[in-house]
Amino acid sequence: MINRDISSRLAASRGRRVTQLADAAARWGGQVPEDPGITELADLLEAATNVPDRPGNPGDPGGPGHTTRALLAGAVEDLRAAARLGGLLPAVTLWHLQRAIDQEHTAHQQTVPAQRQEHRR
């Protein structure tokens, strides 16, 4: 009974993270299919690495020196690792998915101030 509870919680967590990553890929301009797989999301975020590169700020979670492209590349790398794992190690897969979410979020935060400045001009 305990294993089934853990498995269902892990599956629900995986579903939430995939949905978050699909939203992120759409935010970067990707055409997300209705039920995307992890590899498809990695491909969509990889295509977004053509964005203008912005350095991180000292207060950003990525820290200084972590550019937008580097963060997105890290997210893609974690997505590809999660795809390779498949369902073999659900907890490790979730860790990679969460890391991809965190890196994408930081990359997006780096672009938001620049977008605001461009709109003011």
Secondary structure, 3 states (H helix, E strand, C coil): CHHHHHHHHHHHHHHHHHHHHHHHHHHCCCCCCCCCCHHHHHHHHHHHHHCCCCCCCCCCCCCCCCCHHHHHHHHHHHHHHHHHHCCCCHHHHHHHHHHHHHHHHHHHHHHHHHHHHHHHC
